[in-house]
C-alpha cells in the first residue's frame, strides 16, 4: 500500500458564515488545494485496510475491478457558481476554486437571468432562473441569488436543492441511493463511533449512495449516519457521520467527510451534524464532487468535496452557510 495523507474534516461553518475570505472589493478570494499545508500527522483514510472480494457484497460494497477508460477531461476554462436557498457556495473561476460567502452584492459573480442546473438527493433535474445578487441571509448580511421557482430547502431530513451555473452537464452520472443499511456499513458506523467513545449499539445508517465519482466504471459509496434524538439539544451518544467508502489498490478504505461525536454530557447547541446532499461536477472535469449539508442550531450550510486522487482523497473545496 502507498502511504495516505489526509484532511481530517473540522467544522468551521459558524466562522465561515460570519467572516469568509473576501477581498476588500467584495470578490471571494480564489483558493486552491495546497498538499504541503496539510499537517504531517493527519490521516485521510480511517481504520485498517480491508480487502474485498472481486464481486460486490450484498450491501453493495464497491468491487475492486478496474475498467479501461479514457482519461477524464481537464477542468473547464469556463466558470461556474453554486448556490443554495440562503447563500452562495462558491465555484470554479476557470482556473481554480473560490469559496462562497459574500457580504456584498458585488461579491456574487452572477446576474439576473442566469440559468442554474438543479442537483440534490431527491431533487428532479431541471433549471431555474436567477435574480441579481440580493441579501438572502439575515442577520449576518450574506448575499446570494433568489430563483424562480425557489430552491427547495426544507428540514434536515428533506431534500435540499443546489443550483449550478455551468456550460456543461453538471450531473453526467446519477447515484443509486437507499435509505437505511446493514451489514458492512452498519459495522463501519459501529467501529467509528466506538473508537470515539460512543456505544456501538447506537449505530444506525440513514442512507447509502452508490455512484461512480471518477467516471472509471467503478462505483464509490457515500454513507450518512446520525443519532440526535433531542436535536438541537445534546445527549450522550449523539453523533453525525458522512463518509466515503472507496476501493484503493484493491482494498476498501474509509474517508471521513463529517465526523461529530458527543461521548460525554455536553451542553452544546452549536455542534454540527451532516448529511449527504447530492453530487455534481462543479468544475467541468467530468468528475463528481460530493455535496454535504451541515446544520447547527439556527444555522446551516452546504460543502463540496472533490476527490483529488488516491493519495489526498476527498478535500473540501467550496462551502457556504447562513446562521445566527
C-alpha positions as CSV (number, residue, x, y, z in Angstrom):
1,X,0.0,0.0,0.0
2,X,1.2,3.6,-0.7
3,X,1.0,6.0,2.3
4,X,-2.0,8.2,2.5
5,X,-2.1,11.8,3.5
6,X,-5.3,13.4,4.7
7,X,-7.5,16.1,5.8
8,X,-9.5,15.4,8.9
9,X,-12.6,17.5,8.5
10,X,-13.1,20.1,11.3
11,X,-16.3,22.0,11.3
12,X,-15.9,25.8,10.9
13,X,-19.3,26.7,9.5
14,X,-20.0,29.4,12.1
15,X,-16.8,31.2,11.4
16,X,-17.1,30.8,7.6
17,X,-20.6,32.2,7.6
18,X,-19.7,35.2,9.7
19,X,-16.4,36.1,8.0
20,X,-15.5,34.4,4.8
21,X,-12.3,35.2,3.0
22,X,-13.4,38.2,0.8
23,X,-11.0,40.8,-0.6
24,X,-11.7,44.5,0.1
25,X,-13.7,44.8,-3.1
26,X,-16.1,42.1,-2.1
27,X,-14.8,39.4,-4.5
28,X,-14.4,36.0,-3.0
29,X,-10.7,35.1,-2.8
30,X,-9.8,32.1,-5.1
31,X,-8.4,29.2,-3.2
32,X,-6.5,26.1,-4.3
33,X,-5.6,22.8,-2.6
34,X,-2.1,23.0,-1.2
35,X,-1.0,19.5,-0.1
36,X,2.1,20.9,1.6
37,X,-0.1,22.8,4.0
38,X,-1.6,19.6,5.5
39,X,-0.5,18.6,8.9
40,X,2.0,15.7,8.7
41,X,0.3,13.6,11.3
42,X,-3.2,13.6,9.7
43,X,-4.7,10.6,8.1
44,X,-7.3,10.6,5.4
45,X,-8.4,7.1,5.2
46,X,-9.6,5.9,8.6
47,X,-9.1,2.4,10.0
48,X,-7.3,-0.7,8.8
49,X,-7.2,-1.7,5.1
50,X,-10.0,-4.1,4.3
51,X,-9.6,-6.4,1.4
52,X,-12.8,-7.1,-0.6
53,X,-13.9,-9.9,-3.0
54,X,-13.9,-9.5,-6.7
55,X,-17.7,-9.1,-6.7
56,X,-19.7,-6.5,-4.7
57,X,-21.1,-7.7,-1.4
58,X,-24.8,-8.0,-0.7
59,X,-24.6,-4.5,0.8
60,X,-23.3,-3.1,-2.5
61,X,-19.7,-2.6,-1.3
62,X,-17.8,-1.4,-4.4
63,X,-15.7,-4.1,-6.0
64,X,-12.1,-3.7,-7.0
65,X,-12.3,-4.5,-10.7
66,X,-10.9,-1.8,-12.9
67,X,-12.3,-0.6,-16.2
68,X,-10.2,0.8,-19.0
69,X,-11.5,4.2,-19.8
70,X,-10.0,7.3,-21.4
71,X,-8.6,9.9,-19.1
72,X,-11.2,12.5,-17.9
73,X,-11.0,15.9,-19.4
74,X,-9.2,18.7,-17.7
75,X,-11.3,21.2,-15.7
76,X,-13.3,23.6,-17.8
77,X,-11.9,27.1,-18.7
78,X,-15.5,28.4,-18.2
79,X,-16.6,29.5,-14.7
80,X,-19.4,28.1,-12.5
81,X,-21.2,29.2,-9.4
82,X,-23.0,27.0,-6.9
83,X,-25.9,28.4,-4.8
84,X,-28.5,27.2,-2.3
85,X,-31.5,28.9,-0.9
86,X,-29.7,31.0,1.7
87,X,-26.3,31.8,0.1
88,X,-23.6,31.1,-2.4
89,X,-21.2,28.2,-2.0
90,X,-18.5,29.4,-4.4
91,X,-17.5,27.6,-7.5
92,X,-14.9,27.4,-10.3
93,X,-13.4,30.6,-11.9
94,X,-12.0,28.8,-14.9
95,X,-8.6,28.1,-13.3
96,X,-9.2,27.4,-9.6
97,X,-11.8,27.1,-6.8
98,X,-13.2,30.1,-5.0
99,X,-15.1,30.0,-1.7
100,X,-18.6,31.3,-1.4
101,X,-19.5,33.7,1.3
102,X,-20.2,37.2,0.0
103,X,-21.1,40.2,2.2
104,X,-21.8,42.5,-0.8
105,X,-23.7,42.1,-4.0
106,X,-20.5,42.6,-5.9
107,X,-19.1,39.5,-4.3
108,X,-21.5,37.2,-6.2
109,X,-20.4,36.6,-9.8
110,X,-24.0,36.4,-11.2
111,X,-26.6,38.5,-12.8
112,X,-30.4,38.4,-13.4
113,X,-31.4,35.8,-16.0
114,X,-28.6,33.3,-15.3
115,X,-29.7,29.7,-15.6
116,X,-29.0,27.2,-12.8
117,X,-29.0,23.5,-13.2
118,X,-30.6,21.7,-10.3
119,X,-28.9,18.9,-8.3
120,X,-29.6,17.2,-5.0
121,X,-30.7,14.0,-3.4
122,X,-34.5,13.7,-4.2
123,X,-34.4,16.8,-6.5
124,X,-35.7,16.4,-10.0
125,X,-33.3,17.5,-12.8
126,X,-34.1,20.9,-14.4
127,X,-33.2,24.5,-14.4
128,X,-34.3,27.7,-12.7
129,X,-33.7,31.3,-13.5
130,X,-31.8,33.5,-11.0
131,X,-32.0,37.1,-9.9
132,X,-29.4,39.8,-9.5
133,X,-27.5,39.2,-6.2
134,X,-29.6,40.1,-3.2
135,X,-29.4,39.8,0.6
136,X,-30.6,36.3,1.4
137,X,-29.2,35.7,4.9
138,X,-30.0,37.8,7.9
139,X,-28.7,38.8,10.3
140,X,-25.1,38.2,9.1
141,X,-25.5,40.0,5.8
142,X,-24.9,37.2,3.3
143,X,-25.7,37.8,-0.3
144,X,-26.9,35.2,-2.8
145,X,-29.5,34.5,-5.5
146,X,-33.2,34.3,-5.5
147,X,-34.6,31.9,-8.1
148,X,-37.9,31.2,-9.8
149,X,-39.1,28.7,-8.7
150,X,-37.4,29.0,-5.3
151,X,-34.8,26.4,-4.5
152,X,-36.1,23.6,-2.2
153,X,-34.9,23.9,1.3
154,X,-36.8,22.0,4.0
155,X,-36.0,20.3,7.2
156,X,-32.8,18.4,7.7
157,X,-34.4,15.1,6.6
158,X,-35.9,16.6,3.5
159,X,-34.3,17.3,0.1
160,X,-32.3,20.4,-0.5
161,X,-31.7,21.8,-4.0
162,X,-28.3,23.2,-5.2
163,X,-28.2,25.3,-8.3
164,X,-25.1,25.5,-10.5
165,X,-24.4,27.8,-13.5
166,X,-22.2,25.9,-16.0
167,X,-22.0,25.4,-19.7
168,X,-21.6,21.6,-19.2
169,X,-23.8,18.9,-17.8
170,X,-23.2,19.1,-14.0
171,X,-24.7,15.6,-13.4
172,X,-23.2,13.3,-16.0
173,X,-23.9,10.2,-13.8
174,X,-26.6,9.7,-11.2
175,X,-26.4,8.0,-7.9
176,X,-28.3,5.0,-6.6
177,X,-29.5,5.9,-3.1
178,X,-31.2,3.7,-0.5
179,X,-32.4,4.6,3.0
180,X,-31.1,2.6,5.9
181,X,-28.4,0.0,5.7
182,X,-27.0,-3.0,7.5
183,X,-24.1,-5.4,7.2
184,X,-20.7,-3.9,6.3
185,X,-21.9,-0.2,6.5
186,X,-23.6,-0.6,9.9
187,X,-20.5,-2.4,11.1
188,X,-18.3,0.5,9.9
189,X,-20.5,3.1,11.7
190,X,-20.3,1.0,14.9
191,X,-16.5,0.9,14.6
192,X,-16.2,4.6,14.0
193,X,-18.4,5.7,16.9
194,X,-16.9,3.1,19.3
195,X,-13.4,4.4,18.5
196,X,-14.7,7.8,19.5
197,X,-16.2,6.8,22.9
198,X,-19.8,6.0,21.9
199,X,-21.7,2.8,22.5
200,X,-21.6,0.8,19.2
201,X,-25.1,-0.4,19.8
202,X,-26.2,3.2,18.9
203,X,-25.0,2.6,15.3
204,X,-27.5,3.3,12.6
205,X,-27.4,4.1,8.9
206,X,-29.5,6.9,7.4
207,X,-28.6,6.4,3.7
208,X,-26.2,4.7,1.3
209,X,-25.4,6.2,-2.0
210,X,-23.5,4.4,-4.8
211,X,-22.1,6.5,-7.6
212,X,-19.2,6.5,-10.0
213,X,-17.4,9.6,-8.9
214,X,-14.5,9.5,-11.3
215,X,-16.1,8.0,-14.4
216,X,-13.9,5.0,-14.4
217,X,-16.7,2.4,-14.3
218,X,-16.3,1.6,-10.6
219,X,-18.8,2.8,-8.0
220,X,-17.9,4.5,-4.8
221,X,-20.2,4.6,-1.7
222,X,-21.1,7.5,0.5
223,X,-22.8,6.7,3.8
224,X,-24.7,9.1,6.1
225,X,-25.4,8.1,9.7
226,X,-26.5,10.1,12.7
227,X,-28.1,9.9,16.2
228,X,-29.5,13.1,17.7
229,X,-32.9,12.3,19.3
230,X,-33.2,15.6,21.2
231,X,-31.9,17.9,18.5
232,X,-30.9,20.7,18.8
233,X,-30.3,19.7,22.5
234,X,-27.5,17.2,23.0
235,X,-27.5,13.8,24.5
236,X,-24.7,11.4,25.5
237,X,-24.0,9.2,22.5
238,X,-25.1,11.7,19.8
239,X,-23.0,11.6,16.6
240,X,-23.1,12.5,12.9
241,X,-21.1,10.9,10.2
242,X,-20.8,11.2,6.4
243,X,-18.0,9.0,5.0
244,X,-16.7,7.8,1.7
245,X,-16.0,4.1,1.0
246,X,-13.7,3.6,-1.9
247,X,-11.6,0.8,-3.4
248,X,-7.9,1.9,-3.5
249,X,-5.4,-0.6,-4.8
250,X,-7.9,-3.5,-4.3
251,X,-8.7,-2.6,-0.7
252,X,-11.8,-0.7,0.6
253,X,-10.9,2.3,2.7
254,X,-13.0,4.9,4.6
255,X,-12.5,8.7,4.3
256,X,-14.4,10.8,6.8
257,X,-16.2,13.9,5.4
258,X,-18.2,14.7,8.6
259,X,-17.4,13.3,12.0
260,X,-19.0,14.8,15.1
261,X,-19.2,12.8,18.3
262,X,-20.6,13.5,21.8
263,X,-19.4,10.7,24.0
264,X,-19.9,12.6,27.3
265,X,-22.5,15.1,28.6
266,X,-22.1,18.5,26.9
267,X,-24.5,21.4,26.7
268,X,-23.7,22.5,23.1
269,X,-26.3,23.9,20.8
270,X,-23.6,24.6,18.2
271,X,-22.3,21.1,17.4
272,X,-22.7,20.5,13.7
273,X,-24.3,17.4,12.1
274,X,-24.1,16.5,8.4
275,X,-26.0,14.6,5.7
276,X,-25.3,13.8,2.1
277,X,-27.0,16.5,-0.1
278,X,-26.0,15.3,-3.6
279,X,-23.4,15.1,-6.3
280,X,-22.3,17.5,-9.1
281,X,-19.5,18.2,-11.5
282,X,-18.7,21.7,-10.4
283,X,-15.6,22.4,-12.5
284,X,-16.3,20.6,-15.8
285,X,-13.7,17.8,-15.4
286,X,-16.4,15.0,-15.7
287,X,-15.8,14.0,-12.1
288,X,-18.4,14.4,-9.4
289,X,-18.0,16.5,-6.3
290,X,-19.7,15.2,-3.1
291,X,-22.2,17.8,-1.7
292,X,-22.8,17.6,2.1
293,X,-25.4,19.6,4.0
294,X,-24.5,20.7,7.5
295,X,-26.7,22.0,10.3
296,X,-26.3,23.6,13.7
297,X,-28.7,25.4,15.9
298,X,-30.2,28.3,13.9
299,X,-27.9,27.8,11.0
300,X,-27.0,25.5,8.1
301,X,-24.8,25.3,5.0
302,X,-23.5,23.2,2.2
303,X,-20.0,22.0,1.5
304,X,-18.4,20.4,-1.6
305,X,-15.7,17.8,-1.5
306,X,-13.5,17.0,-4.5
307,X,-11.9,13.5,-4.8
308,X,-8.4,14.8,-5.7
309,X,-6.5,11.5,-6.1
310,X,-5.8,8.3,-4.1
311,X,-3.1,10.0,-2.1
312,X,-5.0,13.0,-1.0
313,X,-8.5,11.6,-1.2
314,X,-11.6,13.9,-0.8
315,X,-10.9,17.5,0.1
316,X,-13.3,20.3,0.8
317,X,-13.1,22.9,-2.0
318,X,-16.0,25.3,-1.5
319,X,-18.6,25.9,1.1
320,X,-21.2,28.5,2.3
321,X,-23.8,28.9,5.0
322,X,-26.2,31.0,6.8
323,X,-26.8,31.3,10.6
324,X,-27.3,33.5,13.6
